[in-house]
Structures are given as C-alpha cells and as structure tokens.
Amino acid sequence: MPEIYLTQSQLDRFHQHCQKDPGGDLVQTLTGKGDQALEVEPLSVMDKNLTAPSGDKHDYLRMPTYAWPNPDTPDGQPYLHRDGEPGPHINSPDYDKARMSKMTSAVNRLAWAALATGQEKYTEHAAHLLYVWFVDPESRMNPNLTFSKYTPGDKPPYATGVIATHGWVEMMQAFAILGGYAAWTDGLAKGLHQWFTDYLEWLQTSPQGLAEKGLGNNRGTWYDAQVVAFARFTGNDDLALRVLRESCLKRLDEQIAGDGSLPKELERTISLSYTLMTLKGWAMLALMGDRLEFNLWHWTTRDGRGLRLALDYAGPYISRPGDWPHQQIKPVHAGNALFTYRGAAQAYQDPSLLEPFTHLDNNTIAAEPAMVLFP
C-alpha cells in the first residue's frame, strides 16, 4: 500500500503513542468515534428515492449545495442560489450526498480507531462499508459524478460537481491505514483499485471533470488533490507528479494575490471558511509532494507569492475570526485548520505558525491526531 500524504513512520509513531497512553484524550476520542461508526449500516447509492436522469440508479445523484426552491413558482423552478446557505434538500433521502458523507466519515473514523487500538473490529466494518459502496455489483456506485450537480428542471449536460468527493483525499489515507490489516483482502483491494482507476479516467476525460480542472478557486485545488491522491493509491506516480509540476504550480500563481489572500475565496459569503478549506487542500498536495520528493511548500513565483504567504495571511484570523475583513456569515471552527498549520509548521520548521491555536481549548487540541502526526 503506497503512502498517501502521511509516512509510514508517522503512522507507526502515532500507533506507539496511543499504545503508551491508552486512557488519554486522543485514544478515548478516536475509539468513541470508532464505536459510533460501528453502528453505521452499509450504505449504497441504491438506497436513494430518486434515480439519475441516466435511468441507472448506480449513478450518484446530488443537487447543488446552495440551491433553494423558487418561492414564486409552484414547482420551485428555476432553483435559486444562496451562497453559503445549504438548501433544504441537502440531507434528503432522495439524493446520495448524506449517505456518501456518512460512509466516508465512518470509514475514516474506523481506520483511525484501528490505528489507535489495533482492534480488528474496526477494520472489518470499514472493509464491509467499502465493499458495499464500491465493489459489490448489486450496490456499487458507478465511477462518475455526471449527476453530482443535478438540478430539477435543468437540462443536461449538468454542471460540474467534482468537489463532492474532495473528502475522499482523506479516505485514501484511511485506505493506507486499513491496508495493513487482515480485513483488507485481495478481493477488496483489487475492487477498489479498479474503481479508482476508472474514476481517475472519468475525472480526466469527462466534461464535468475537465470543467472542474479549469476552475481557479477551491474546487480547482481540490480537483488536483483528488487526482494526485487517487493516482498515488492506484500506483500511478507519473500522473501524480505531472499534476504537481504542471497544474499545481500554475494554480498557485493564479490563486494567490500579492498580500497572500485568495481572491476567488474572498468573493464568497463564508470567505474565511473557504480560504481555510482551500489551504487544507494545498497542505495535502504539499504533503503528497513530499512523498514524491517534490517541494511544493517552498515554491514561489518570481515576486515571492507561494503557499507560505497564503498561510501567513489567513493564520492570524483563526483565533480572531471577528477581525476577518471580508464576509463570513457563519462561525468558523478553528480546529478544522489544525492539520493544515501543524503540517506547515513542521515543513517550515517554524512554530510561530501555531500561535493562533494557543487560544483553543487544550482538551480539544489534545484529541486531534495532528498533534501527534506533526509534533
């Protein structure tokens, strides 16, 4: 199993830390989340009430996150866009978004609980969830997101919604953890390898995939992160390196302003949230670059713009979100940026990047894997 964005030595150190402190906040938090995930029943795209316009229920179906029914029409069409405000359909059983998110979260939690405790019950359940969603011919999702931005009343082709699977970058790391256990059988491994090989092909050739690739905001960043992560998982390091060298460097140049801000994210109603989300994508790309001896952390344009500049711009507002000089209509959860900034602090050997997190609750921080992964 290839390394994704964490090294095997990091995972070994994490496991050893948990074994030395089995009653600590970290282990208790991870086992608690793992035990909750054990209660998650296998989920499938076949469970939704509706069927994609293709007529194939195996096709993933999702509405745009911020779509709202038109109050002035009987059928709610055409739908309206309210940036930063998830529509009432968001967790509807008619669509696949909620169940895919639940499956992804459960697999991640089970993998980390297994790494913390070594207990096979977590890996066995994770393997079962993955088999049902990706491998079993009766229940598997087709490897495409053609209908990931389906809106009732609109005609095909539908807009791109590849951002829907950005959480799978973290799931690839969960795969790397699970690959060390007996539940990761040859059949499951081959099935997942084939699924993500096919999905990579779709990402690089479909109208929706190519449209996402061309976006200059967080979605373009997470497109690259997905392609690199899936390429790493399937053993296609040539593709991963090509994306890092050709796409990521150009994207950094286009996304980061002279002051370190990300102008495309500043246009949003939750601009600090989107800025931090984008920086997490960049941190994962930089960590995956490290695995391939490609240093994205220290790359800069001729006028000095790079990832460090963007991290420095957003960092102070993690602990002072009220001072953020742009629109942010929702609270910001600072803990979500901990992984990004601890990874960056280690890469730059600069603990000053962690100063914003000194204001967070110590118990919350102690229960975060990043505290051990990036000491």
C-alpha positions as semicolon CSV with decimal commas, in nm:
position;residue;x (nm);y (nm);z (nm)
1;M;0,000;0,000;0,000
2;P;0,161;0,332;-0,106
3;E;0,195;0,624;0,132
4;I;-0,061;0,895;0,052
5;Y;0,016;1,213;0,246
6;L;0,140;1,065;0,573
7;T;0,451;0,847;0,601
8;Q;0,457;0,501;0,749
9;S;0,691;0,628;1,019
10;Q;0,432;0,890;1,118
11;L;0,163;0,622;1,142
12;D;0,392;0,394;1,342
13;R;0,475;0,677;1,583
14;F;0,105;0,755;1,616
15;H;0,022;0,392;1,700
16;Q;0,306;0,373;1,953
17;H;0,190;0,695;2,118
18;C;-0,162;0,554;2,155
19;Q;-0,032;0,227;2,296
20;K;0,164;0,415;2,562
21;D;-0,137;0,624;2,664
22;P;-0,449;0,409;2,609
23;G;-0,652;0,613;2,855
24;G;-0,557;0,951;2,710
25;D;-0,789;1,200;2,544
26;L;-0,669;1,108;2,196
27;V;-0,736;0,734;2,224
28;Q;-1,064;0,786;2,406
29;T;-1,184;1,029;2,138
30;L;-1,084;0,806;1,849
31;T;-1,232;0,490;2,000
32;G;-1,551;0,676;2,083
33;K;-1,584;0,790;1,722
34;G;-1,489;0,443;1,601
35;D;-1,755;0,282;1,819
36;Q;-2,014;0,520;1,676
37;A;-1,903;0,425;1,326
38;L;-1,951;0,057;1,409
39;E;-2,322;0,136;1,430
40;V;-2,334;0,269;1,073
41;E;-2,513;0,022;0,848
42;P;-2,374;-0,039;0,497
43;L;-2,481;0,240;0,265
44;S;-2,539;0,239;-0,109
45;V;-2,641;0,469;-0,392
46;M;-2,922;0,219;-0,448
47;D;-3,085;0,345;-0,126
48;K;-3,194;0,684;-0,264
49;N;-3,556;0,750;-0,356
50;L;-3,485;0,906;-0,695
51;T;-3,293;0,783;-0,998
52;A;-3,045;0,987;-1,202
53;P;-3,158;1,109;-1,545
54;S;-2,948;0,827;-1,696
55;G;-3,204;0,579;-1,565
56;D;-2,929;0,395;-1,378
57;K;-2,968;0,407;-1,001
58;H;-2,600;0,319;-0,962
59;D;-2,519;0,673;-1,079
60;Y;-2,455;0,917;-0,796
61;L;-2,722;1,188;-0,767
62;R;-2,683;1,515;-0,580
63;M;-2,823;1,867;-0,600
64;P;-2,605;2,177;-0,570
65;T;-2,539;2,252;-0,204
66;Y;-2,670;2,606;-0,211
67;A;-2,976;2,553;-0,434
68;W;-3,313;2,671;-0,300
69;P;-3,661;2,623;-0,446
70;N;-3,806;2,935;-0,603
71;P;-4,082;3,060;-0,369
72;D;-4,262;3,229;-0,660
73;T;-4,333;2,915;-0,861
74;P;-4,545;2,608;-0,778
75;D;-4,269;2,359;-0,862
76;G;-3,983;2,567;-0,716
77;Q;-3,819;2,606;-1,055
78;P;-3,590;2,761;-1,157
79;Y;-3,395;2,699;-0,836
80;L;-3,218;2,993;-0,672
81;H;-2,858;3,011;-0,549
82;R;-2,789;3,133;-0,194
83;D;-2,416;3,119;-0,138
84;G;-2,317;2,977;0,200
85;E;-2,671;2,861;0,282
86;P;-2,725;2,485;0,227
87;G;-3,062;2,416;0,068
88;P;-3,342;2,215;0,231
89;H;-3,264;1,914;0,012
90;I;-2,910;1,877;0,148
91;N;-2,975;1,562;0,352
92;S;-3,280;1,444;0,163
93;P;-3,315;1,066;0,118
94;D;-3,398;1,143;-0,245
95;Y;-3,027;1,206;-0,309
96;D;-2,690;1,046;-0,228
97;K;-2,499;1,327;-0,057
98;A;-2,586;1,247;0,303
99;R;-2,524;0,874;0,276
100;M;-2,193;0,920;0,092
101;S;-2,077;1,167;0,358
102;K;-2,181;0,922;0,629
103;M;-1,996;0,635;0,463
104;T;-1,681;0,843;0,414
105;S;-1,682;0,969;0,773
106;A;-1,739;0,619;0,911
107;V;-1,451;0,469;0,712
108;N;-1,216;0,746;0,827
109;R;-1,318;0,707;1,190
110;L;-1,287;0,329;1,179
111;A;-0,938;0,349;1,027
112;W;-0,808;0,586;1,295
113;A;-0,971;0,383;1,573
114;A;-0,798;0,074;1,435
115;L;-0,462;0,251;1,423
116;A;-0,506;0,375;1,780
117;T;-0,613;0,040;1,927
118;G;-0,511;-0,232;1,682
119;Q;-0,859;-0,383;1,710
120;E;-0,975;-0,570;1,401
121;K;-1,344;-0,500;1,464
122;Y;-1,290;-0,151;1,323
123;T;-1,111;-0,268;1,010
124;E;-1,365;-0,542;0,943
125;H;-1,655;-0,298;0,949
126;A;-1,470;-0,045;0,735
127;A;-1,400;-0,315;0,478
128;H;-1,767;-0,410;0,473
129;L;-1,877;-0,049;0,417
130;L;-1,627;-0,008;0,135
131;Y;-1,725;-0,334;-0,032
132;V;-2,092;-0,235;-0,044
133;W;-2,030;0,119;-0,172
134;F;-1,757;0,050;-0,427
135;V;-1,728;-0,320;-0,513
136;D;-2,049;-0,524;-0,481
137;P;-2,212;-0,532;-0,830
138;E;-2,558;-0,508;-0,674
139;S;-2,490;-0,194;-0,470
140;R;-2,177;-0,020;-0,603
141;M;-2,165;0,340;-0,717
142;N;-2,071;0,390;-1,080
143;P;-1,731;0,567;-1,103
144;N;-1,860;0,905;-1,217
145;L;-2,013;1,227;-1,087
146;T;-2,207;1,313;-1,401
147;F;-2,514;1,398;-1,195
148;S;-2,343;1,548;-0,891
149;K;-2,493;1,890;-0,967
150;Y;-2,830;1,781;-1,094
151;T;-3,099;2,046;-1,055
152;P;-3,466;1,965;-1,123
153;G;-3,584;2,149;-1,432
154;D;-3,238;2,190;-1,584
155;K;-3,143;2,006;-1,900
156;P;-2,818;1,811;-1,946
157;P;-2,527;1,841;-1,958
158;Y;-2,522;1,924;-1,589
159;A;-2,264;2,149;-1,426
160;T;-1,956;2,004;-1,262
161;G;-1,977;1,888;-0,901
162;V;-1,648;1,703;-0,853
163;I;-1,598;1,885;-0,524
164;A;-1,848;1,631;-0,385
165;T;-1,569;1,375;-0,343
166;H;-1,298;1,604;-0,206
167;G;-1,333;1,423;0,128
168;W;-1,202;1,111;-0,039
169;V;-0,849;1,252;-0,028
170;E;-0,857;1,183;0,346
171;M;-1,022;0,848;0,277
172;M;-0,722;0,747;0,065
173;Q;-0,513;0,789;0,380
174;A;-0,765;0,571;0,562
175;F;-0,713;0,310;0,288
176;A;-0,338;0,322;0,355
177;I;-0,405;0,253;0,723
178;L;-0,657;-0,025;0,658
179;G;-0,422;-0,191;0,408
180;G;-0,213;-0,323;0,694
181;Y;-0,492;-0,539;0,838
182;A;-0,637;-0,879;0,751
183;A;-0,975;-0,733;0,656
184;W;-0,807;-0,567;0,356
185;T;-0,844;-0,874;0,136
186;D;-0,712;-0,917;-0,216
187;G;-1,067;-0,901;-0,348
188;L;-1,141;-0,571;-0,177
189;A;-0,804;-0,425;-0,276
190;K;-0,849;-0,521;-0,642
191;G;-1,206;-0,392;-0,648
192;L;-1,109;-0,055;-0,503
193;H;-0,803;-0,030;-0,728
194;Q;-1,020;-0,084;-1,036
195;W;-1,289;0,157;-0,916
196;F;-1,047;0,442;-0,857
197;T;-0,860;0,368;-1,181
198;D;-1,189;0,409;-1,365
199;Y;-1,281;0,718;-1,165
200;L;-0,944;0,878;-1,245
201;E;-1,015;0,820;-1,613
202;W;-1,355;0,985;-1,577
203;L;-1,204;1,282;-1,389
204;Q;-0,955;1,343;-1,670
205;T;-1,181;1,294;-1,970
206;S;-1,543;1,379;-1,884
207;P;-1,694;1,725;-1,944
208;Q;-1,758;1,762;-1,570
209;G;-1,407;1,655;-1,473
210;L;-1,242;1,885;-1,725
211;A;-1,464;2,175;-1,617
212;E;-1,361;2,125;-1,253
213;K;-0,996;2,110;-1,354
214;G;-1,032;2,452;-1,517
215;L;-1,172;2,627;-1,211
216;G;-0,945;2,880;-1,039
217;N;-1,082;2,851;-0,687
218;N;-1,100;2,591;-0,408
219;R;-1,262;2,345;-0,645
220;G;-0,966;2,350;-0,880
221;T;-0,729;2,295;-0,590
222;W;-0,931;2,002;-0,459
223;Y;-0,956;1,859;-0,811
224;D;-0,578;1,842;-0,822
225;A;-0,566;1,698;-0,469
226;Q;-0,809;1,425;-0,567
227;V;-0,623;1,332;-0,884
228;V;-0,290;1,317;-0,701
229;A;-0,433;1,113;-0,411
230;F;-0,617;0,867;-0,636
231;A;-0,310;0,837;-0,857
232;R;-0,100;0,757;-0,551
233;F;-0,349;0,495;-0,437
234;T;-0,358;0,326;-0,778
235;G;0,021;0,337;-0,818
236;N;0,030;0,600;-1,093
237;D;0,307;0,823;-0,958
238;D;0,383;0,959;-1,306
239;L;0,037;1,115;-1,316
240;A;0,068;1,244;-0,959
241;L;0,399;1,414;-1,033
242;R;0,270;1,559;-1,360
243;V;-0,022;1,724;-1,180
244;L;0,207;1,863;-0,911
245;R;0,456;2,002;-1,161
246;E;0,225;2,126;-1,434
247;S;-0,109;2,207;-1,274
248;C;-0,032;2,295;-0,913
249;L;0,244;2,546;-0,981
250;K;0,026;2,728;-1,233
251;R;-0,269;2,717;-0,994
252;L;-0,069;2,866;-0,707
253;D;0,039;3,151;-0,931
254;E;-0,321;3,217;-1,032
255;Q;-0,483;3,183;-0,690
256;I;-0,260;3,379;-0,451
257;A;-0,262;3,758;-0,451
258;G;0,035;3,976;-0,358
259;D;-0,085;4,004;0,002
260;G;-0,133;3,628;0,037
261;S;-0,513;3,634;0,011
262;L;-0,708;3,403;-0,217
263;P;-0,927;3,647;-0,415
264;K;-1,163;3,382;-0,552
265;E;-1,249;3,272;-0,199
266;L;-1,293;3,630;-0,081
267;E;-1,591;3,656;-0,316
268;R;-1,784;3,405;-0,107
269;T;-2,024;3,475;0,179
270;I;-1,819;3,244;0,402
271;S;-1,483;3,357;0,271
272;L;-1,270;3,262;0,573
273;S;-1,417;2,912;0,572
274;Y;-1,342;2,874;0,202
275;T;-0,993;3,019;0,244
276;L;-0,908;2,766;0,516
277;M;-1,069;2,486;0,315
278;T;-0,852;2,575;0,015
279;L;-0,539;2,591;0,228
280;K;-0,611;2,242;0,359
281;G;-0,621;2,119;0,000
282;W;-0,286;2,286;-0,062
283;A;-0,138;2,137;0,254
284;M;-0,242;1,789;0,142
285;L;-0,096;1,850;-0,203
286;A;0,230;1,967;-0,044
287;L;0,244;1,663;0,182
288;M;0,178;1,433;-0,114
289;G;0,450;1,620;-0,300
290;D;0,687;1,540;-0,013
291;R;0,619;1,169;-0,067
292;L;0,734;1,218;-0,427
293;E;1,030;1,446;-0,344
294;F;0,856;1,746;-0,496
295;N;0,875;2,052;-0,269
296;L;0,553;2,248;-0,307
297;W;0,587;2,410;0,035
298;H;0,880;2,629;-0,070
299;W;0,787;2,704;-0,431
300;T;0,731;3,073;-0,500
301;T;0,660;3,291;-0,801
302;R;0,919;3,544;-0,914
303;D;0,751;3,809;-0,700
304;G;0,751;3,587;-0,389
305;R;0,397;3,450;-0,385
306;G;0,353;3,097;-0,259
307;L;0,183;2,874;-0,006
308;R;0,365;3,024;0,293
309;L;0,239;3,372;0,204
310;A;-0,120;3,245;0,194
311;L;-0,082;3,066;0,527
312;D;0,056;3,381;0,686
313;Y;-0,233;3,588;0,554
314;A;-0,509;3,365;0,696
315;G;-0,335;3,243;1,013
316;P;-0,400;3,538;1,247
317;Y;-0,775;3,520;1,183
318;I;-0,804;3,161;1,304
319;S;-0,810;3,286;1,661
320;R;-0,966;3,622;1,571
321;P;-1,234;3,544;1,311
322;G;-1,425;3,856;1,411
323;D;-1,139;4,065;1,269
324;W;-1,157;3,899;0,927
325;P;-1,205;4,195;0,688
326;H;-1,427;4,003;0,447
327;Q;-1,771;3,845;0,453
328;Q;-1,821;3,545;0,683
329;I;-2,187;3,482;0,762
330;K;-2,124;3,171;0,974
331;P;-1,897;3,084;1,268
332;V;-1,556;2,939;1,182
333;H;-1,438;2,622;1,354
334;A;-1,070;2,695;1,413
335;G;-0,988;2,333;1,493
336;N;-1,051;2,243;1,130
337;A;-0,731;2,431;1,037
338;L;-0,512;2,250;1,290
339;F;-0,399;1,978;1,046
340;T;-0,302;2,239;0,785
341;Y;-0,098;2,457;1,017
342;R;0,072;2,179;1,210
343;G;0,179;2,021;0,883
344;A;0,305;2,359;0,765
345;A;0,486;2,432;1,092
346;Q;0,677;2,107;1,056
347;A;0,753;2,167;0,687
348;Y;0,886;2,517;0,751
349;Q;1,034;2,433;1,091
350;D;0,854;2,739;1,223
351;P;0,640;2,702;1,539
352;S;0,513;3,059;1,502
353;L;0,254;2,923;1,260
354;L;0,089;2,752;1,556
355;E;0,038;3,068;1,761
356;P;-0,332;3,104;1,665
357;F;-0,406;2,765;1,819
358;T;-0,273;2,856;2,162
359;H;-0,611;3,018;2,222
360;L;-0,807;2,695;2,165
361;D;-0,930;2,464;2,437
362;N;-0,643;2,233;2,536
363;N;-0,867;1,927;2,560
364;T;-0,989;1,982;2,205
365;I;-0,636;2,010;2,069
366;A;-0,510;1,709;2,266
367;A;-0,771;1,490;2,099
368;E;-0,655;1,580;1,746
369;P;-0,434;1,326;1,560
370;A;-0,239;1,613;1,403
371;M;-0,084;1,684;1,744
372;V;0,098;1,350;1,726
373;L;0,143;1,329;1,349
374;F;0,323;1,664;1,337
375;P;0,498;1,704;1,677
